[in-house]
């Protein structure tokens, strides 16, 4: 799994050069993730956990720095504050699950960490 994770992290790093990861590849942090219009800030720290059964199981949920709101102050659906994560600090959690997950033995085919991040971006764009 380590070799696959290294390849997938490099795919992500091409889009998010400041990406950080856990020593055991159990989490990914993008410290400067750009947010779409309609939210109260332009960027955030974004974190997701990688399940031990990855790639057979997709990452589940994603986390952002707490305090994220819609610009019109309406609540965000499927979002809650006070989530605990391995990095500590104050985080909010988006309950988010990939609708379909079809990994392949090849990192270039099928679903991977990059396709999960695409789904996260789609979810955030739906907020605006």
Secondary structure, DSSP 8 states (H G I E B T S, - for coil): -HHHHHHHHHHHHHH-TT-EE-TTS-EEEEEEEE--TTBS-SEEEEEEE--TTTTTS--EEEEEETT--BTT----TTEEEEE--TT-S-EEEEEEE-S---B-SSTTSBB-HHHHHHHHHHHHHTT-
